[in-house]
Amino acid sequence: MEGTVTQTLASFAAATSFKDLPPDVVHETKRLFLDVVGCAVGSTTLKKGRIAVAYARENGGRPDSTILGTSHKVPAALAAFANGELMHTLDFCPLLPPAHIAPFVTAPVLALAETKQASGQTLLVAVALAHEVASRVGLSLDPMRIKAGGLVAPSWGLGFNAFGGAAGAAKILGLDEDAMSDAFGLAGYLAPVPSHNKCLNTPAGGGLAKYGPAGWTAQGSVTSAILASMGYDGDRTVLDGDFGFWAMAGSKNFDQGKIIDGLGKEWNVLRAMYKRWPASGLFEAPIGTFAKIVAEHNLRPEEIEAVLIKNEGQGMLPKFTDRELRHHIDAQTNLPYHIAMIAHGIEGSPAWQSDENMNKPSVRALMKKVTVEPYDRAEETRHQELVVERRAYIDRRPCFIQVTARGQVFSEAGEYAYWLSVGNPAYRASDADLARKFGTNAREALPPQKIERAVDKIMNLEKLQNSADLVAELVP
């Protein structure tokens, strides 16, 4: 392909059709979609989700698009806002290099797909493109953990997701290359500032917005695509030159090859990873390792005297060492809290972050028995994979757990996190795993029959004639 980076990416997004998607990309896109939609449906009872729904309804208008997990319809941009927030509420959503992408880019696609009554194939193409574009733009910037030892860069954020959301939304609208370039230009100017590392280095980090505003990004993506469809000119060189988006986002370097090399042939979507528990990805390995000890020895919360966790050093940043639980967002980045949830046998679901469980005296008591320390081996592995091997993702996540209970010491070393490995099939989530997770997340909002039909329609999305038929299954 010739031309600027922006034009090349726009041409790819505008020209790609369902027949261009390899079968494995179609399959992984359906898995991503299933997982993040389930996260949204299960989040309407939590504070962040409740406020998002209330805000969208308060500012509503034409009833075009559904707020997932509810019976409410609002304009597409507001539905994208609410659903983006809902998808991001639990921190249970999929991961794709370089970070969280799915909530930011799926919500605008689904909102417009319902409004336009797009086919399942069109929806699949748009979701795949949304993730691919966001991943490629994100990987073209400085990586978050650029320093030896895996420390975070001074400035890093998730604004690159604006391009993915705009690509997916524009695809639903059927925009051509020029209009797609306009949508990209508008998205780059609407993208949020790089707030990720401010959040991680602040004990009360980011509040409910966390490390990036998923709702706002999704709403901005719909706005960018619709404005472009109306002839609103955007900066068609937004990704290019010395002052391109990379500079706007605070990156010191820009690797345009990460955007344009292998377009349509190599798909980053295939690197998707999933979460087994509603917690920060940093904690999935120690949670799983602790769960193994508890299960093997049938430990009860009152029997546990102390827990020592050695984990990767980034988990020692202020956001992750703040022991206060002001709301459920704090719980997501509190490893002692997750340990208490496992010890109490709480299922990985929205209930994990309920006010009832967060305020349970026995949970608070157990949290005080947990000590977290940095683990040299985890830092060595992270440095090897990210700095030496220059991978786009972390595959191994070494940790060490020592539990004192019943006057004995039980210890276990972990090497991988369940469902967060790309290279180890034993730690990949199966389709059945993700279907069960969807059902667990959705069961408070949807009856079993709707859950079963929703899973079936998503996993056979290419056969669906009208996206609105799927959304109907996601309404109580």
N, C-alpha and C positions, 0 to 999 in steps of 0.2 A: 504494500500500500504506500502511496505517496501523499505528500501534504503535511500539514502540521499534526502534532499529536492529537489535538482536539478534533480536527477533521477526521483523522484516521479512526479514532474511537467512535465518533458519531456515525461514520459510514458503516462500521461494523455493527453497531447497535441497530441502526435503521434497516440494514439489509438482512440480518439474521432471521431465519424463519424456523418453525418447528422441525422441518426436515433436516436442518443443519445441526441439530443437537444430537450428539452421540447418545446411544442408549444408556450408558452409565451416567451421563450428565442429566438426562431426563429422570432417571431413578433417584439420584442424589438430590436433585432439586425438589422432588416430591417429599423426600425425607426431611429436608430443611423446612419446607412449607408446613408439613404436618407438625413438626416439633414447635415451631414458633407460634403457629395458630393456637395450639393447645396451651401454650404459656399465656396467651392473651385471654382465652376463655376462662382460665382459672384465676385471673387476677382482679376480678371486679370487686372482690370483698376487701382487698388490701388498700391502705391509705392512698398510695400513689395512683392506683387504678380508680378508686372511687372519685378522687378529685378530677382525674382526666375525663371520666364519663360526665361528671357534673358540669365541667367547663364546656365540653362540646355541646351538651344539651342547652346550657344557658345561652350559648352564642349560636344556636342552631338556626336553620332556615329551611330550604328545600330538602325534603326527606329522601336523599339520593342513595346514601350508603349506610350500612349497618355498623353500629358499635358492637364488636364481638362480645358474645356472652350476655347480651342484653337484647331487648326488643326495640331499642331506640334507633331511629334513622336521622341523619343530619347531612349537610352538604359534604361532598367528598373530601375536601381539605380538612374539615373538622373531624371526620371519621378517621382519616389518616393520622391526625394528631392523637386522638383517643386510643386508637389501636396500636400506634407506635409506642405510646406510654404503657399500655397494657402488656404488650409483648416484652417490654423491658422491665416490667415491675418486679418479677420474681428473680431476675438474674439467673434464669433457668434455661435461657435460649441458646441456640447453637453458636459455635465459634467458627470463624473462617479467617485465615490470615489476612490482615495483620491483627485483627481484634474482633469485637462485636460488630456485626454487620446486619444480621437478619432482621431485628426489630425496626431498624432505621429504614430499610429499603423494601421490606415486604408490605408494610402497611399502606404506603401510597399506591402500590400496584393493585392490591386487593380492593381498595376503596374505589378506584376508577374501573376496575374490571367488573364489579357489581353494577356500577352506574351504567356502563356501556354494554352490559350483558355480553361480555367477551366470552369466547369459547375457552374450554379448558386448555387447549393447545396454545392459544394466545396467552393465557395466564401463565402457563409453564414457561414459555419463551421469555416473557417479561420478568418473571421471578429469577430465572437463570441469568439473564442479562444484568439485572439489578445487582445481584451478588457478584458477578464477574467484574463488572465495571468498578464497583466500589473496592473490591479486593485489589484490582490492578492499580488503581489510583493510589490506594493506601500503601501498597508495597513500593511504589515509586518514590516515596518520601523516606526520610530517615526512619529507621526502625525505632520503636519505643525504647528498647533496651539496647542502646548502642555501645555502652561502656563495658569494658572487661568486667566480668563478674555479674553481668546482667542488670546493672543499675539503670534507672530510667533516664531518658534524655531530659534536659531542662524544659523543653517545650514539645508537646505532642498532643494530638487530639483526634477526634473522629469526624472531622468535617468532610473527609473524603467520601463519607457515606451519602452526602448530598448528590454526588454524581451518579451513584448507583440508583438511588431513589428516583432521580429525574429520568435516568435511562429507562427504568422499568415503567414509570408512569407515561413517558412519551411513547413507549412501545405500545401500550394499551390504546393510546390515542392515534396510533398509526402515523407518527410524524416522519417526514423524510429526513435526509441527511442534514440539510440546512437548518430545518426547524429543530432537529435533535441537537445540533451545535448551539443553537440559541438557548435551548433548555439547559445544556451544560453551562453555558456562560452565565445564565441567571442563577443556576444552582451554586456555582462557585462564589458568587457575590452574596448569596443568602446563607452560605455555610457558616456554622457556629465557630467561634474562636477555639483554639486548641486548649481545652480546659481539663483534659484527662489527668495530667500530672499535678495540677493544683489540687484536684480532688484527692489524689493518693497521698499528698503531703500535708493534708489538713485533717486533724482528728475528727472533726464533724463533717468531713469532706463532701462537699457538693450538695448536701441536703438530699431531697428526693430526686433531683435531676441526675444525681450520680456523676459519672465522668463524662457524660455527653447527653444532650437533649434529644432523645429519640423521637418524641412527639413533634417537636418543632422541626426537626430535620425532615420527617415524613410529610408534615404539612407544607414545608417549603418546597419539597419535591413535587407535590401535586400542583402547587402554585406555579412553579417554574415551567412545568410541562404545559399547563393550560395557557399560561401567558404566551409561551412560544407558539402554541397552536393558533393563537389569535393574531400572530404577527408581531409580537413584542420582541424586538431585537435583543439578543444577548451578546456577550463578548465571545466571539467564535475562536479566540486564541487564549482562552482562560487558562489552559494547561501549559501554555508555551512561553518560552523566553525567560529572560532574567527576572521578570516580575510576575511570573505565572503563579498558579495556585500553590506550588511548592513553597515559594517565597511568602505568599499570603498566609500560609499555614505555619510559618516559623521553622520550616525544614532548612537545614544547611546544605542539603544536597538533593538532586533530582535525577533519578534513573529512568529516563523515558522508555528504555527497553522493557522495563517491568510492565509498562502499559501496552506497548504495541507488539512486542515479540510473541509469536505464536498465537495471535488472536484467531479464535475460531478453531484452533488445532489443539491447544493445551488449555485446559479449563481448571482454574483455581477452585471452582465449586467442588471438585473431587477431593479437596483437602478439608472438607467440613468435619467438625468435631462436635460432640454432644455432651451434655452434662447429666450425670446420674443423680446429682443432688442440687437443690436450689441454693447454690453458694458460689463464691468467687472461684474461678478456675484454679487459682493458686492453692485452693484447699481441697480440691477433689481427690488428690492422691492420699493425703493424710486422713481424710474422712473415710475413704475406702479401706485403708489399712487398719484404722481403728475399728471399723465395723467388722472386719475379719476377726480381730482379737475378741471382740464382744460376742460374736456368734460362736466361735470355736469353744469359748470357755463359759458361755451362758452367763455373762456378768450382768449384775443388776446395778442400777445407779448408786444405791446406798452402799454397795460393796466396794466401790471405787474410792481409793484413798488419794491417788495422785495420777496425773497423766503428763508425761513429758513428750513433747512433739519437736522433732527437728525437721525443718522445712526450708524451702528456698528463701534466700535473703530478702527478696522483695516483700515478703510477708511481714517484714519488720518495719515497713514504712508506717508513718503515723496513722493513716486510715485503717490499717489492719491491726494495729496494736491498741486502738481506742476501745476500751472495755464497756463503754456506755451503750445502752440500747434505748435510743430515743424513739425509734420507729423501726419498721421492718427492713428498711434499707441498711441501717446499721447492722442488723443481724446478718446480712449477706456477707459482710466483710469481717465477721467476728468468729475466728476459728474455735475458741472455747465454746461458743454457743452451738456451733455445729456438732462438736463433740458431745455436748449435753443432749442434743436431739437424737443422735445415734444411741447413746446410752439409755435414753428413755423409750426407744423403740418407735420414734415418730417417723412415719413414712415420708419419703421425699415428695412433697406436694405443697400446695398453698398453705396447708395447715402448719407446715414447718415454720412459717413466718407469722403466724397468728399472734394477736395480742395475748391470748390465753397462754400459749406456750412460752412466749417471751417473758411473761410475768410470773411464771410458775416458780414458787420458792425453791423446789428441788433442782430446777434447771439453773437458777442463779447460784445455788450453793455449789453445784458441780463445776460451773464455770470457774469458780475461784480455785479449784484444784488443778487447773490446767496451766502448764508452763510451755511457752513456745520459744524455741531457740533457732538461730540460723544453722543450716546444715551445709558443711563444706562440700560434700559430694554433690549436692544439688547445684551449688554454684559452679562447680567444675563441669558438670554435665551441661548446664545452661550455656556456659561460655563456649564449650566445645561445639554445641549444635548451632548457636546463633552467631557466634563471632568467628570461630575457626571454619566450620562447615558452611556458614552463611545460609542456614536454612531460613525459611519464611515462618517456621513454626517450631514449637518445642514438642518433642515426641516423648522422651523419657522425663519423668518427674520424681526423682528419688526423694524419699522421706524416711524417717525412722520414728517409731512409736514405742514408748515404754509405759506400761500401765501397772500400777501397784494396787492390788486388790486381794482381799482374803489373806493378807500377810505374805503374798507371793508377788513376784515380778514377771509380767508377761511382756515380751518384746517382739517386734516384727519390723522388718525393713521392706519398704515398698519401692518399686521401680517405675511403675506406670500408673496413670489414673484411669479408672474405668471410663470408657467411651471417649476419652480425650486423646487417644493415640491414633495417628494416621498409619503408621508403619507396622503396628502389631495387631493382627486380626483378632487375637484373643481379647483385646481391650476395645474393640469396636462395637458400637451399638447395632444390634440387628434390627430388621424391620419390626419384628415382634416386640422387641424392647421399646422402640419408639411408639408403637401402637399402644402398649400398656401405659407408657408415660402419658400419652395424650389422654387416655381414659382416666387416669388418676388426676390429672390436672382439671379435666372438664366435668368430673362427675357431680360436683356441687351445683353446676350451672345447667347441665344437660341431662336428659334421661338416657338410659342405656341404649335405646333404639337409635336415638340421634347420634350418639357417640359412634356406634357401629357403622351407621350410614356415612357419617362424616369421614371416618378413616377410609372406608371403601372408596368414596368418591375422590378423596385426595390421592390415594395410591393408584387410582385409575383415572387421573385427571385428564389425560389426553382424550378420553372418551366422552367427556362432559360437553354438552352443547352450550350451556349457559352458566356462567360463574355464579349467577344469582341463586341457582339451584343448590350449589354447595353452601353458600352463605345462609340459606334457609335452615340448614342443619345445625348451624352454629348459634341459633337463637333459642332461648329457653322456651 
